[in-house]
Every structure is written in structure tokens, then in C-alpha cells.
Amino acid sequence: MAGNTVPHFQNDKGVHTIEIGVKEFMCCGASAPYDHPHVYLDMGSDSEIVCPYCSTLYKYNPNLAETETSPDGCIYADVA
């Protein structure tokens, strides 16, 4: 993903699994103040990965765009 922005995802809904359209991303946990360190995750050749901080299971879905999630609303938006 060199030269591209790495998408960030969060799990405010507290779901077990989030489907995403990328294999390299950052997990934020939930919105502040309930977030955890923004950790970079790379699925490599696998199609799923578990965040070591919040235990969210992320599954790669090639039918989703880089900013789409299932369930909806799990893309992180900085409110700076």
C-alpha cells in the first residue's frame, strides 16, 4: 500500500466480525475514549485476522471498496 493512505477501522457496535475490502489497515478499537493504540494489521495471504487489542475478527471481502464495511459504519473518521 505504499503511497496510499492506510484505512482505519473501529468497532463501536461491539460486533464479533467486521468484513472489509482491504488486507492492510489500522484497527482503532472504538471511538475515543474507548479506543486502543491504533495498530497496523496485515492479513498477508490469509483472508482474516484478529486484532490483538480488541479481539475483533476482520474478514477480507473483495466485493467491498476500501472505505466500505459490513456491518456499515465501522470506518474510522478523525474528528480533530
C-alpha positions as a Markdown table, in Angstrom:
| # | Residue | x | y | z |
|---|---|---|---|---|
| 1 | Met | 0.0 | 0.0 | 0.0 |
| 2 | Ala | 3.0 | 2.3 | -0.4 |
| 3 | Gly | 1.9 | 5.8 | -1.4 |
| 4 | Asn | -1.7 | 5.2 | -0.3 |
| 5 | Thr | -3.5 | 6.1 | 2.9 |
| 6 | Val | -4.0 | 3.1 | 5.2 |
| 7 | Pro | -7.7 | 2.9 | 6.1 |
| 8 | His | -8.6 | 2.8 | 9.8 |
| 9 | Phe | -11.5 | 0.8 | 11.2 |
| 10 | Gln | -13.3 | 0.9 | 14.6 |
| 11 | Asn | -15.8 | -1.4 | 16.3 |
| 12 | Asp | -18.2 | 1.0 | 18.1 |
| 13 | Lys | -21.0 | -1.6 | 17.6 |
| 14 | Gly | -19.2 | -4.3 | 19.5 |
| 15 | Val | -19.7 | -6.9 | 16.8 |
| 16 | His | -17.6 | -10.0 | 16.7 |
| 17 | Thr | -16.7 | -9.8 | 12.9 |
| 18 | Ile | -16.2 | -6.9 | 10.5 |
| 19 | Glu | -15.9 | -7.5 | 6.8 |
| 20 | Ile | -13.6 | -5.1 | 5.0 |
| 21 | Gly | -12.3 | -4.6 | 1.4 |
| 22 | Val | -8.6 | -4.3 | 2.2 |
| 23 | Lys | -6.0 | -6.6 | 3.7 |
| 24 | Glu | -3.7 | -3.9 | 5.2 |
| 25 | Phe | -5.3 | -1.5 | 7.7 |
| 26 | Met | -5.3 | 0.0 | 11.2 |
| 27 | Cys | -7.6 | -1.0 | 14.0 |
| 28 | Cys | -8.6 | 1.7 | 16.5 |
| 29 | Gly | -10.8 | -0.3 | 18.8 |
| 30 | Ala | -13.7 | 2.0 | 19.4 |
| 31 | Ser | -14.2 | 5.8 | 19.3 |
| 32 | Ala | -12.3 | 7.8 | 22.0 |
| 33 | Pro | -12.1 | 7.5 | 24.9 |
| 34 | Tyr | -12.7 | 3.7 | 24.4 |
| 35 | Asp | -10.0 | 3.3 | 21.6 |
| 36 | His | -6.8 | 1.4 | 21.9 |
| 37 | Pro | -3.4 | 2.1 | 20.3 |
| 38 | His | -4.0 | 2.3 | 16.5 |
| 39 | Val | -2.4 | -1.0 | 15.5 |
| 40 | Tyr | -1.4 | -1.8 | 11.9 |
| 41 | Leu | -2.7 | -5.2 | 10.7 |
| 42 | Asp | -1.7 | -7.1 | 7.6 |
| 43 | Met | -3.6 | -10.2 | 6.5 |
| 44 | Gly | -0.9 | -11.2 | 4.0 |
| 45 | Ser | -2.1 | -14.2 | 2.1 |
| 46 | Asp | -4.8 | -15.0 | 4.7 |
| 47 | Ser | -8.4 | -13.7 | 4.4 |
| 48 | Glu | -8.9 | -12.9 | 8.1 |
| 49 | Ile | -7.1 | -11.5 | 11.1 |
| 50 | Val | -7.9 | -10.9 | 14.8 |
| 51 | Cys | -6.9 | -7.6 | 16.4 |
| 52 | Pro | -4.6 | -8.4 | 19.4 |
| 53 | Tyr | -6.1 | -5.5 | 21.4 |
| 54 | Cys | -9.9 | -5.7 | 21.0 |
| 55 | Ser | -10.3 | -9.2 | 19.5 |
| 56 | Thr | -12.3 | -8.0 | 16.6 |
| 57 | Leu | -12.2 | -10.5 | 13.7 |
| 58 | Tyr | -11.6 | -8.8 | 10.4 |
| 59 | Lys | -12.5 | -10.7 | 7.3 |
| 60 | Tyr | -11.5 | -9.7 | 3.8 |
| 61 | Asn | -14.4 | -9.3 | 1.3 |
| 62 | Pro | -13.2 | -8.4 | -2.2 |
| 63 | Asn | -16.7 | -7.1 | -3.1 |
| 64 | Leu | -16.3 | -4.2 | -0.6 |
| 65 | Ala | -14.5 | -1.0 | -1.5 |
| 66 | Glu | -11.6 | 0.3 | 0.6 |
| 67 | Thr | -14.0 | 2.5 | 2.7 |
| 68 | Glu | -16.9 | 0.0 | 3.0 |
| 69 | Thr | -17.5 | -2.3 | 5.9 |
| 70 | Ser | -20.1 | -4.9 | 6.8 |
| 71 | Pro | -21.8 | -4.0 | 9.1 |
| 72 | Asp | -21.9 | -0.4 | 7.9 |
| 73 | Gly | -20.3 | 2.4 | 9.9 |
| 74 | Cys | -17.0 | 0.8 | 11.0 |
| 75 | Ile | -14.7 | 3.1 | 9.1 |
| 76 | Tyr | -12.8 | 5.4 | 11.4 |
| 77 | Ala | -13.3 | 9.2 | 11.0 |
| 78 | Asp | -10.9 | 11.5 | 12.7 |
| 79 | Val | -12.9 | 14.3 | 14.4 |
| 80 | Ala | -9.9 | 16.6 | 15.1 |
